[in-house]
Amino acid sequence: MIFKTALRALSAATLLATALAIVLIAGAIALGGLLCQYVGLPAAAALVALTAALVAAIAGLLLKPRSTARKLADQPNQDDLLSRAMDLARKRPVLAATATLAVGVFAIRNPKLVGALVSALIAKEAVTPAKR
């Protein structure tokens, strides 16, 4: 059920992106044809490229996620590995993606070692008493 909903949302987003791309290309062609009559073909091509760059810059500014950065003094002390890793992923997403890719390649090449690590983590959680 969740997979079907996610697949429908993904296909709707793909359809919307495709329709937007078609509209933008048609608009660029129409703008180029209109400008070609007044300024010539090379200048019209340059103006269409400039317009496309402006549209992309404005869309990038509108779609940019809002900053949720806090001051370092406001953040609690992060001692556990998971919170440090998530903080690193927020600060340096390219590094986090590269590390994730490297771990994936390592997991594919060494499945027995990954299985041993996972079973050790599960066994550690089963033995560790709950904190109160």
N, C-alpha and C positions, 0 to 999 in steps of 0.2 A: 504494500500500500504506500509506504513512504517512498520507495524506489520509483513507483509510477508517478507520484506527485512531483518528485524531484526531476524526473525525466520530462514531464510535461512542462515544468517551469523552465528547464534548460532549453527545450525545443521552442518555447514561446520567446525566450530571450534571443535565441539564434535567429528566429524569424524576424523579430523586431530589429536586430542589428543588420540583417540582410536588407530589409526594407529601407532602413536609414541610409545604408551605403548606396543603394540604388537611387534614392532621392538626392543624396549629395553629389553623386556622379552626374545625374541628369542636370542638376543645378549648375555644376561646373561647366558642363558642355554648353548649356544655354548662356551662361555668363561669358564664356569664351567666344561664342558666336556673336553676342551683342557687342562685346568690346573690340572684336576683330574689325568691325566696320569703322570704328572711330580711331583706334590707335595702331592698327596693324597686328599681324599674327604674333611676332615675338613679344611685343609688349602685352598683348592680350594673354598670352601664355604665362608671362611673369605675374600679371595681376591676378590671374586665376590661382596660381600657386601661392601668392601672398594671401589671398582670401582664404584658401584652404588652411594655410598655416595659422591664420588668425582664428578660424573656426576651431581648429584643433587645440589651440592655446586656451581659448575660452572654455571649451568643453573640459579640458584638463583641469582648469581652475575650479569649474563647477563640480566636477566629480571627485576632486581631491578630498580624502578623508580629513575630518576636522582633527586638529591636534588635541590629544588628551594627555600631553606630557605634564608631569608633576615635578615639582622641585625635589631634589634628592633628599632634602631634610624631611619632607612630608612622607616619604616612602618608608615602610617598616623594614626592619633588618631582614634580609632574605638569606637564610642559611641553607635551605634545601635546594637540591640540584634542579628540580623541576621548575621552580620559580625563577632561578637564575637563567635556565635555558629559555624560558618564555620571555624574560626580559631581554636577553640577547637577540631573540627572534624579532622582537618589536623594534629594537634599536638598529639591527643590521639584518634585514630580510634576505639579502643576496647571500650573505654568509650562512644563514640558517638554511636556505634552500640548497646550497652546495653541500652542507653537512648532511642534510637529509638524503640527498642523492648518494653521497658517499656511504652512508649507513645502509641504504637500500642495496647498493652494489655489494657491500660487505655481506649483507644478509643472504643475497642470492648465491654468493660464492661459498659461504660457510654456514649452511643451514643447521648443522649439528651444534655448532657453537652458539648460535642464536637460540636454538631450542634449549640448550643447557642454561643460558642466561635467563630465559623466560621462566623456566622451571625453578631456578634458584630464587628469582624474585617472588614467584608465587609461594614457594615454601617459606620464604622469609616473612611474608605477610601473614601466613597462617600461624607461624610460631610467635610473632610479635604480639604482645598483649595490647588491648585497646587502651588508649590514653584517656584519662578522665579529667 
